[in-house]
Amino acid sequence: MSPSVPRLVVAAPSSGSGKTTVATGLMAAFAARGLAVSPHKVGPDYIDPGYHALATGRVGRNLDAYLCGPDLIGPLFRHGARGCDLAVVEGVMGLFDGAAGEGELASTAQVAKLLRAPVVLVVDASAQSRSVAALVHGFASWDPRVRIGGVILNKVASDRHEELLREALDSAGVPVLGVLRRTAGVDTPSRHLGLVPAAERHTDAVEAVAAMGAQVAAGCDLDALLALARGAGDLACDAWEPPAAAPGGRAVVAVAGGPAFTFSYAEHAELLTAAGAEVVPFDPLRDECLPDGTAGLVIGGGFPEVYAAELSANAPLRKAVADLAASGAPVAAECAGLLYLSRELDGLPMCGVLDATARMTERLTLGYRDAVALGDSPLAAAGTRMRAHEFHRTVVEPGAGVAPAWGVRTPARRVEGFVQGGVHASYLHTHWAAEPGVARRFVERCRTS
């Protein structure tokens, strides 16, 4: 077993405190020092890892104890951090917030404990002075197994404000490892599902990440933070590895990408490759045909609603997708993929694989789901149980086909999605590392369809 990688978890008392700015800035600042930095994100979020990747030059990876189970957190971390000098893990929500009704499950605190990693608490100090000591003391003492190794004060107004905050924290027993002022140029624009993905604003995103790195390098004690990371406990587990392929020829699996389809877990492509697939990315906004020899298609999440006109205008590719699905080839579609396979999205023609229409709404659907496959499909055998995440402001009508993809068990019982020929389409995002048989089954169907 290789030595444990030095690591930090960047957390906050609540959302909106500046976790993403600080975590991404730390990644960029340490990478600028010549360190190989491994970026990670607690939870199911697909967008922050895109900014992490820009900061480090390495793929951003998720650590979600609900989707994958607590036992996989350490192995997945070691897999992603292999060969690195330092790992920075950005938390989710508030430090102790996790899956609703599930105690600490999927919280940043749980992941920090599973990784035996010190926590750096990012505190929005914009509207407080002496009270910051009570806040930090409460977080540091709430769970003795969570080690708060230091505080970074964010949105500090002035030198005098900083002096008051430091004076108050002197008695809290938690060192101040950084102080950040409000700075133009580091904010990232948001829209209906959160931050705009880096892939949609590459030049601006690169500049924003550079600004975050410069701000953090100027305002934080990087040497002290690195020393804290090096004091993390030993992580007694082996790195996760995708299972080896069964004997058989390779099959081309086309994976949708580009600005409209940015949501994907890195392990999915690794699992497909290990199962015997030749994974070939394509961009539905620009490519007019599927990759040569395509035997299966994966269309993950993203923002097709933002690019509906461009997707609709690419009629040759829409027809190619429809023809592939009609041939019985395996097609796995999640959320954005479901919308793209529908007959229309906001009145604009899509691929027409599914007899369903999709439209934007004001209502946010968000949360973890416990689901079971109701029938056999190229993705899952009947009875396969998977944890999932749902996150969208669209609705598909009808919400399920004659053969639904999933029976959702929590938070409310319902059926969801479509199984039709070789197509498995659903709103639910799943993490295939939790059930590696999904990728093997999909590739085997690609070989035989």
C-alpha positions in Angstrom: 0.0 0.0 0.0 1.4 3.4 -1.0 1.9 6.2 1.6 -1.2 8.3 2.3 -1.3 11.6 0.3 -1.3 14.8 2.4 -4.8 16.2 2.4 -7.1 19.0 3.5 -10.9 19.3 3.6 -12.3 22.8 2.9 -15.6 23.2 4.7 -17.9 26.0 5.9 -20.6 26.6 8.5 -23.1 27.0 5.6 -23.5 27.3 1.9 -22.4 30.6 0.4 -19.5 31.1 2.7 -16.9 30.9 -0.1 -15.9 27.2 -0.1 -15.5 27.0 -3.8 -13.5 30.1 -4.1 -11.1 29.0 -1.3 -10.8 25.4 -2.4 -10.3 26.2 -6.0 -7.9 29.0 -5.1 -5.9 26.7 -2.8 -5.7 24.1 -5.6 -4.4 26.8 -8.1 -2.0 28.3 -5.6 -0.4 25.0 -4.7 -0.3 23.9 -8.3 1.5 27.2 -9.1 4.2 26.1 -6.6 4.8 23.0 -8.7 2.8 20.5 -6.6 0.7 17.8 -8.2 -2.6 18.6 -6.6 -5.5 16.1 -6.6 -8.9 17.8 -6.6 -12.0 16.3 -5.0 -15.6 17.4 -4.2 -17.9 16.0 -1.5 -21.3 15.2 -2.8 -22.9 14.7 -6.2 -22.0 18.1 -7.7 -20.7 18.0 -11.3 -19.9 21.7 -11.7 -17.3 22.6 -9.1 -15.0 19.7 -10.3 -14.8 21.5 -13.7 -13.2 24.5 -12.0 -11.0 22.2 -9.9 -9.7 20.6 -13.1 -8.8 24.0 -14.5 -6.9 24.8 -11.3 -4.9 21.6 -11.1 -4.7 20.1 -14.6 -6.2 16.9 -13.2 -9.7 15.5 -13.5 -12.0 16.6 -10.6 -13.5 13.7 -8.7 -16.5 13.3 -6.4 -16.7 11.6 -3.0 -20.3 10.9 -2.2 -21.0 8.6 0.7 -24.7 8.3 -0.2 -24.2 7.3 -3.9 -21.2 5.1 -3.3 -21.4 4.1 0.3 -19.0 5.1 3.1 -16.7 2.1 2.4 -15.8 3.4 -1.1 -14.8 6.9 0.0 -11.2 6.0 1.0 -10.6 3.8 -2.0 -12.0 6.3 -4.5 -9.9 9.0 -2.9 -6.7 7.0 -3.1 -7.5 6.1 -6.8 -7.9 9.8 -7.7 -5.0 11.0 -5.6 -2.5 8.4 -6.7 0.9 10.0 -7.4 0.0 13.4 -6.1 1.8 15.6 -3.6 -1.4 17.0 -2.0 -5.2 16.6 -2.2 -7.7 19.3 -1.6 -11.3 18.2 -0.9 -14.0 20.8 -1.2 -17.0 20.1 1.1 -20.7 20.5 0.5 -23.3 22.7 2.2 -22.5 23.2 5.9 -19.9 21.0 7.5 -22.4 18.8 9.3 -25.2 18.8 6.7 -25.8 15.6 4.8 -28.6 13.5 3.3 -31.9 14.6 4.7 -33.1 12.3 7.5 -29.9 10.2 7.3 -27.8 11.8 10.2 -24.2 12.5 9.1 -24.4 10.4 5.9 -22.9 12.2 2.9 -21.9 15.2 5.0 -18.5 16.9 4.7 -17.8 15.9 8.3 -18.4 12.2 7.6 -16.0 12.3 4.6 -13.4 14.2 6.6 -13.6 11.4 9.2 -13.4 8.7 6.6 -10.4 10.3 5.1 -8.8 11.1 8.5 -8.2 14.6 7.1 -8.0 17.9 8.9 -10.7 20.5 8.1 -10.1 24.1 7.2 -13.2 26.1 8.1 -14.1 29.0 5.7 -16.1 31.6 7.6 -18.0 34.4 6.0 -17.0 37.2 8.5 -18.8 40.0 6.6 -21.4 40.6 9.3 -19.7 39.7 12.5 -16.7 40.4 14.7 -16.4 38.9 18.2 -19.2 36.4 17.5 -16.9 34.6 15.1 -15.2 33.0 18.1 -18.5 31.5 19.3 -19.2 30.2 15.8 -15.8 28.6 15.4 -15.8 27.2 18.9 -19.2 25.5 18.3 -18.0 23.9 15.1 -14.7 22.8 16.6 -16.3 21.2 19.6 -19.5 19.7 18.1 -17.9 16.4 17.0 -14.5 15.6 18.6 -13.7 13.2 15.8 -13.8 16.1 13.3 -10.5 18.0 13.5 -10.8 21.7 12.7 -7.2 22.5 11.9 -7.7 26.2 11.1 -9.9 29.0 9.9 -9.9 31.1 6.8 -11.8 34.3 7.2 -13.6 35.4 4.1 -15.2 38.7 3.0 -13.2 40.7 5.6 -14.0 44.4 5.2 -10.8 46.2 6.5 -7.7 46.0 8.5 -9.6 47.1 11.6 -12.2 44.3 10.9 -9.4 41.8 10.6 -7.9 42.9 13.9 -11.2 42.5 15.7 -11.7 39.0 14.2 -8.2 37.8 15.1 -8.5 39.2 18.6 -11.8 37.3 19.1 -10.3 34.0 17.7 -7.3 34.1 20.0 -9.3 32.4 22.7 -11.0 29.9 20.4 -7.9 27.7 20.1 -8.2 27.4 16.3 -5.5 29.2 14.3 -6.3 31.7 11.6 -4.7 30.4 8.4 -5.9 33.1 6.0 -7.8 36.3 5.6 -9.5 37.2 2.3 -11.0 40.5 1.4 -13.8 41.1 -1.1 -12.2 41.0 -4.5 -13.6 41.6 -8.0 -12.9 39.0 -10.6 -13.1 35.9 -8.5 -16.9 35.5 -8.6 -18.4 32.8 -10.9 -21.7 33.5 -12.6 -24.7 31.4 -11.6 -28.0 30.4 -13.2 -31.0 28.1 -12.5 -28.9 25.1 -11.3 -26.0 26.9 -9.7 -22.6 27.9 -11.2 -22.2 28.1 -14.9 -19.9 25.1 -15.9 -16.4 25.9 -16.8 -16.7 24.2 -20.2 -19.3 26.9 -21.2 -17.0 29.8 -20.4 -13.5 28.5 -20.7 -11.6 31.7 -21.2 -13.4 33.5 -18.5 -13.2 30.5 -16.2 -9.5 30.2 -16.6 -9.1 33.9 -15.7 -11.4 33.5 -12.7 -9.5 30.4 -11.4 -6.2 32.3 -11.8 -7.7 35.2 -9.8 -8.8 32.8 -7.1 -5.3 31.3 -6.9 -3.7 34.8 -6.7 -6.1 35.9 -4.0 -5.6 32.8 -1.9 -1.9 32.8 -2.3 -1.8 36.5 -1.1 -4.2 36.0 1.8 -3.4 32.6 3.2 -0.4 30.9 4.9 0.3 28.2 2.3 3.2 26.8 4.3 1.0 26.3 7.4 -1.8 24.8 5.3 0.6 22.4 3.7 2.0 21.4 7.1 -1.5 20.8 8.3 -2.2 18.6 5.3 0.9 16.6 5.9 -0.4 15.9 9.4 -3.4 13.9 8.2 -3.7 10.4 9.6 -2.7 7.2 7.7 -5.5 6.0 5.3 -5.6 2.2 5.7 -7.2 1.1 2.5 -6.3 0.2 -1.1 -7.0 2.4 -4.1 -10.2 1.6 -6.0 -9.7 -0.1 -9.4 -12.3 -0.7 -12.1 -12.8 -4.5 -12.6 -11.0 -6.1 -15.5 -12.9 -6.8 -18.7 -14.4 -10.2 -19.5 -13.0 -11.8 -22.6 -14.4 -10.4 -25.8 -13.8 -7.8 -28.5 -13.8 -4.1 -27.9 -16.9 -2.0 -28.6 -17.1 1.7 -29.4 -19.2 3.6 -26.9 -19.9 7.2 -27.8 -20.1 9.5 -24.9 -21.9 12.9 -25.3 -19.8 15.9 -24.2 -19.3 19.6 -25.1 -20.9 22.5 -23.4 -24.4 21.0 -23.4 -23.5 17.7 -21.7 -20.9 18.5 -19.0 -22.1 16.2 -16.2 -20.1 13.0 -15.9 -18.2 11.1 -13.2 -14.7 10.3 -14.3 -15.1 6.7 -13.0 -17.8 6.0 -15.6 -15.4 6.3 -18.5 -12.8 4.3 -16.6 -15.3 1.5 -15.9 -16.4 1.4 -19.5 -12.8 1.2 -20.7 -12.0 -1.5 -18.2 -15.1 -3.5 -19.3 -13.8 -3.5 -22.9 -15.2 -0.3 -24.4 -13.4 2.2 -26.6 -14.8 5.4 -25.2 -15.1 8.1 -27.9 -16.4 11.5 -26.9 -18.5 13.6 -29.3 -20.3 17.0 -29.1 -24.0 17.0 -30.0 -23.8 20.8 -30.7 -21.2 20.4 -33.5 -20.8 16.8 -34.7 -23.3 15.8 -37.3 -22.7 12.1 -37.0 -21.8 9.6 -34.2 -18.3 8.3 -34.0 -17.4 5.6 -36.5 -18.4 2.1 -35.4 -20.6 3.3 -32.5 -22.1 0.3 -30.8 -23.5 2.1 -27.7 -24.3 5.6 -26.6 -24.1 7.3 -23.2 -25.7 10.7 -22.8 -25.2 12.1 -19.3 -26.3 15.3 -17.6 -25.9 18.9 -18.5 -27.9 21.9 -19.8 -29.7 21.0 -23.0 -32.3 23.5 -22.1 -29.7 26.3 -22.5 -28.7 24.9 -25.9 -32.0 23.6 -27.1 -32.0 25.7 -30.3 -28.5 24.5 -31.3 -29.3 20.9 -30.5 -32.5 21.0 -32.5 -30.7 22.6 -35.4 -28.3 19.7 -35.6 -30.9 17.5 -37.4 -28.3 15.0 -38.9 -27.1 14.0 -35.4 -30.6 13.9 -34.0 -31.5 11.4 -36.8 -28.3 9.4 -36.2 -29.2 9.0 -32.5 -32.7 8.0 -33.4 -31.5 5.5 -35.9 -29.0 4.0 -33.4 -31.8 3.7 -30.8 -34.2 2.1 -33.3 -31.5 -0.5 -34.1 -31.7 -1.8 -30.6 -28.2 -0.6 -29.6 -27.7 0.2 -25.9 -28.4 3.8 -25.0 -28.0 5.1 -21.4 -29.3 8.6 -20.8 -29.4 10.5 -17.5 -31.4 13.8 -17.0 -30.1 15.9 -19.9 -29.8 12.8 -21.9 -33.5 12.1 -21.2 -34.5 15.5 -22.4 -32.4 15.1 -25.6 -34.1 11.7 -26.4 -37.6 13.2 -26.0 -39.8 14.3 -28.8 -39.3 18.0 -28.0 -37.8 20.3 -25.5 -39.5 23.7 -24.9 -41.3 23.2 -28.3 -38.1 22.5 -30.2 -37.6 19.1 -31.9 -35.2 16.7 -30.2 -34.3 13.1 -31.2 -37.8 11.7 -30.9 -36.6 8.4 -29.4 -39.1 8.7 -26.6 -42.7 9.6 -27.0 -42.5 12.4 -24.4 -42.1 16.1 -24.2 -39.8 18.2 -22.0 -40.1 21.7 -20.8 -38.5 24.1 -18.3 -40.4 24.9 -15.1 -39.8 27.2 -12.1 -39.8 24.3 -9.7 -36.5 22.8 -8.5 -36.4 19.0 -8.1 -33.5 18.2 -5.9 -32.5 15.3 -3.6 -31.1 11.9 -3.1 -33.1 8.9 -4.2 -33.2 5.2 -3.4 -34.2 3.3 -6.5 -34.6 -0.2 -7.9 -34.6 -1.4 -11.5 -38.1 -2.6 -12.3 -37.1 -4.6 -15.4 -34.2 -5.8 -17.4 -32.3 -3.2 -19.5 -28.9 -2.9 -21.1 -27.9 -0.9 -18.0 -29.3 -3.0 -15.1 -30.9 -6.3 -14.4 -34.4 -6.3 -12.8 -34.0 -5.8 -9.0 -30.7 -3.9 -9.1 -30.8 -1.4 -6.3 -28.9 1.9 -6.7 -28.6 5.1 -4.9 -29.2 8.2 -7.1 -29.4 11.9 -7.2 -32.0 14.1 -8.9 -31.4 17.8 -9.8 -33.3 19.7 -12.5 -35.8 22.4 -13.2 -37.5 20.6 -16.1 -40.4 18.2 -16.4 -40.9 15.3 -18.8 -44.5 14.3 -19.7 -45.2 11.5 -19.2 -42.7 10.9 -16.4 -42.4 7.2 -17.1 -43.0 4.9 -20.0 -44.9 1.6 -20.2 -41.7 0.0 -18.9 -40.3 2.4 -16.3 -36.6 2.5 -15.6 -36.8 2.8 -11.8 -39.0 2.3 -8.9 -38.1 5.2 -6.5 -38.4 4.0 -2.9 -37.5 7.3 -1.1 -38.5 10.0 -0.4 -41.8 9.0 -2.0 -42.7 5.8 -3.9 -43.1 6.4 -7.6 -42.0 5.0 -11.0 -39.6 7.0 -13.1 -38.0 6.9 -16.5 -38.1 4.7 -19.6 -36.9 1.3 -20.8 -37.6 0.9 -24.5 -35.7 -1.5 -26.6 -32.0 -0.8 -25.8 -32.8 2.5 -24.2 -32.5 3.3 -20.5 -33.5 6.9 -19.9 -34.1 8.6 -16.6 -33.8 11.7 -14.5 -31.7 9.9 -11.9 -27.9 10.4 -11.8 -26.1 7.3 -10.5 -22.5 6.6 -9.7 -21.4 3.4 -11.4 -18.5 2.7 -9.0 -21.2 1.7 -6.5 -22.3 -1.1 -8.9 -19.6 -1.9 -11.4 -21.8 -4.5 -13.0 -23.7 -1.7 -14.7 -20.7 -0.9 -17.0 -19.9 -4.5 -17.7 -23.5 -5.3 -18.6 -23.7 -2.2 -20.9 -20.5 -3.1 -22.8 -21.5 -6.7 -23.1 -24.8 -5.6 -24.7 -22.8 -3.3 -27.0 -20.9 -6.3 -28.2 -24.0 -8.4 -28.9 -26.6 -5.9 -30.1 
